[in-house]
Amino acid sequence: MKAGIDQYILQHDLGLGAIEELEGYLSPRELSRARSLRYSDDRLDYVCSILCLRVIVGRVLGVEPQNLNIVSSATGRPLIENETDTLHFSLSRGKGTTAIAISQDMDIGIDIERLSLCCGLSNYLDYFLSNEEKCHFVTVPPLLRDGYLCKIWTTKEAALKLLGLGLQLDPKNVVVDLSSLNRGGIQQITIGDTITYLSNMQIDDYSISLATPKPAQVKTTYLTASSLVEMVSSQFYPQCGNICVEGASRELCA
Ligand SMILES: CC(C)(COP(=O)(O)OP(=O)(O)OC[C@H]1O[C@@H](n2cnc3c(N)ncnc32)[C@H](O)[C@@H]1OP(=O)(O)O)[C@@H](O)C(=O)NCCC(=O)NCCS
């Protein structure tokens, strides 16, 4: 695997009938979580995201997806047993989509949200915006506000995941410079004395943020769940090879 960060965006293009087969790739803990989900759509999103994570991380390590031992830190950060210092990754689920970032160089945090589902965020300004951010936010034209909030939300969540703290850290303490949020490129955000680097992108209806401890080169690959299923069913797994992508392909193993 080369230096930098690989970011994968997975479209969940399988029907509900695929859930049972995909459950075969899950650990007993993941399986019990999948089965505890009330709605089939959520279960499909969950099993697709875990398959994606297991295939991507598994191919980097040369391990079959179902044999990967994924554990959680006390705060919920996912880790691979015996690889905690050598392989960094982060996962986020949107409706119908999964985003995964992986790196051998640095910690990472990723978050994805569906823009069209972010309209309710304006009811929670006091929960996740600092006073300064709120003051700036009221100057944003009303038509642009949902998109703005979605981007702030994913930015803060990505930073919370990078630090591995999740909601142990108050989202209001992740300070985003709203005036630079729409400028594009990499921006800096501060959390106490810590500086974090953020890149935001919008793909179709999704807002995606990636947080890193230093500026990083990011390569994005688009996948479908069906292409992953084809790949893991192939007799060549787990050898290195091209991962199937819509319109692009690249080597997963360096
Ligand atoms: C867990 C959290 C980090 C993100 O959760 P989320 O947005 O609901 O869900 P996502 O799909 O984006 O991310 C879930 C994944 O984050 C990862 N994650 C969870 N805790 C983590 C932590 N402490 N550090 C790093 N990654 C973590 C896990 O891989 C998790 O997947 P899993 O459920 O299969 O274990 C946390 O911020 C949370 O619970 N948020 C709830 C919403 C909220 O209040 N957000 C504040 C926004 S400013």
The ligand as a MOL file (V3000), in Angstrom:
LIG
                    3D

  0  0  0     0  0            999 V3000
M  V30 BEGIN CTAB
M  V30 COUNTS 48 50 0 0 0
M  V30 BEGIN ATOM
M  V30 1 C -19.8060 7.1490 16.9580 0
M  V30 2 C -19.6360 8.5300 16.3820 0
M  V30 3 C -18.1570 8.7830 16.3230 0
M  V30 4 C -20.2150 8.6240 14.9590 0
M  V30 5 O -21.4120 7.9690 14.8560 0
M  V30 6 P -22.4760 8.1080 13.6810 0
M  V30 7 O -22.3110 9.3460 12.8840 0
M  V30 8 O -23.7650 7.8580 14.3080 0
M  V30 9 O -22.1630 6.8670 12.7290 0
M  V30 10 P -21.1310 6.6790 11.5150 0
M  V30 11 O -21.7430 5.6520 10.6550 0
M  V30 12 O -20.6950 7.9190 10.8560 0
M  V30 13 O -19.8570 6.0600 12.2450 0
M  V30 14 C -19.9500 4.8600 12.9590 0
M  V30 15 C -18.5720 4.2620 13.0210 0
M  V30 16 O -17.6880 5.1870 13.6610 0
M  V30 17 C -16.6190 4.4300 14.2400 0
M  V30 18 N -16.4410 4.9010 15.6080 0
M  V30 19 C -17.2600 4.7770 16.6560 0
M  V30 20 N -16.6990 5.3360 17.7500 0
M  V30 21 C -15.4890 5.7950 17.3660 0
M  V30 22 C -14.4350 6.4530 18.0500 0
M  V30 23 N -14.4940 6.7370 19.3520 0
M  V30 24 N -13.3280 6.7940 17.3430 0
M  V30 25 C -13.2160 6.5030 16.0330 0
M  V30 26 N -14.2010 5.8770 15.3180 0
M  V30 27 C -15.3200 5.5340 16.0100 0
M  V30 28 C -17.0090 2.9550 14.1870 0
M  V30 29 O -16.3510 2.3760 13.0870 0
M  V30 30 C -18.4960 3.0390 13.8900 0
M  V30 31 O -18.9280 1.9070 13.1580 0
M  V30 32 P -19.6400 0.7270 13.9690 0
M  V30 33 O -20.9360 1.3120 14.3850 0
M  V30 34 O -19.7890 -0.3760 12.9660 0
M  V30 35 O -18.7500 0.3690 15.1260 0
M  V30 36 C -20.1850 9.5600 17.3510 0
M  V30 37 O -19.8200 10.8330 16.9330 0
M  V30 38 C -21.6790 9.5020 17.5620 0
M  V30 39 O -22.2200 8.6690 18.2770 0
M  V30 40 N -22.3970 10.4200 16.9830 0
M  V30 41 C -23.8490 10.5360 17.1340 0
M  V30 42 C -24.3020 11.7540 16.4290 0
M  V30 43 C -23.6960 13.0360 17.0290 0
M  V30 44 O -24.1060 13.5170 18.0530 0
M  V30 45 N -22.7080 13.6250 16.3500 0
M  V30 46 C -22.0700 14.8910 16.6940 0
M  V30 47 C -21.9200 15.6570 15.4440 0
M  V30 48 S -21.0570 17.1420 15.5990 0
M  V30 END ATOM
M  V30 BEGIN BOND
M  V30 1 1 1 2
M  V30 2 1 2 3
M  V30 3 1 2 4
M  V30 4 1 2 36
M  V30 5 1 4 5
M  V30 6 1 5 6
M  V30 7 2 6 7
M  V30 8 1 6 8
M  V30 9 1 6 9
M  V30 10 1 9 10
M  V30 11 2 10 11
M  V30 12 1 10 12
M  V30 13 1 10 13
M  V30 14 1 13 14
M  V30 15 1 14 15
M  V30 16 1 15 16
M  V30 17 1 15 30
M  V30 18 1 16 17
M  V30 19 1 17 18
M  V30 20 1 17 28
M  V30 21 1 18 19
M  V30 22 1 18 27
M  V30 23 2 19 20
M  V30 24 1 20 21
M  V30 25 1 21 22
M  V30 26 2 21 27
M  V30 27 1 22 23
M  V30 28 2 22 24
M  V30 29 1 24 25
M  V30 30 2 25 26
M  V30 31 1 26 27
M  V30 32 1 28 29
M  V30 33 1 28 30
M  V30 34 1 30 31
M  V30 35 1 31 32
M  V30 36 2 32 33
M  V30 37 1 32 34
M  V30 38 1 32 35
M  V30 39 1 36 37
M  V30 40 1 36 38
M  V30 41 2 38 39
M  V30 42 1 38 40
M  V30 43 1 40 41
M  V30 44 1 41 42
M  V30 45 1 42 43
M  V30 46 2 43 44
M  V30 47 1 43 45
M  V30 48 1 45 46
M  V30 49 1 46 47
M  V30 50 1 47 48
M  V30 END BOND
M  V30 END CTAB
M  END
